[in-house]
């Protein structure tokens, strides 16, 4: 198990991220939607901020304005596929271990649910094959809330049985909002689980609070994770402007629990 810190807290003040790199030598997850959520982003320039970081790197590929699951608009789906191919190539170039991807746009109504699932699976299979060639893990995250969720818990588990080229990233906050049995999910996925996004919420909104500040029951989750006998990444994905001291304190506490 390795602890990572996602750079989300610095997205509105990216220059301040230097403090993290001065004090944190563990894993880092880089959101590719960019500093201040602006586009376009010169990612070759942005990498200069953390090129000397000694810890492992995970990349969170872009979320906004892309959709691998639309069965109605081939142009958007194929464009999104090309963007993610470019992101995989960049992730491999900087030496990232993993690239995280959303299987669909998380707030799009699913008018054609089964068709959307098949479109997403086809795209993920292609990207998974590309990731293997590049020597990087493609970690698929559970996203979407309630009627906007492309996969329910059982469908999410089956996704990794159907597509061996990808691995699972369990976002604990997202799973909590959707009422999933998170300890059971961890056990169901077993060795197919490569990473988790750890953050808390009230069971309704995706608040990205520090662990322990929401309504998630964490002890059964820690217990299930301690049962795993393979390596995985525990990524703290806290809301913007979360103080560095909070992240460092929680990273140390979670490492002790696991």
Beta strands, then each sheet from edge to edge (+ up, - down):
strand 1: 2-6
strand 2: 27-31
strand 3: 57-60
strand 4: 98-102
strand 5: 137-141
strand 6: 167-171
strand 7: 193-198
strand 8: 233-236
sheet 1: 1+ 2+ 3+ 4+ 5+ 6+ 7+ 8+ 1+
end
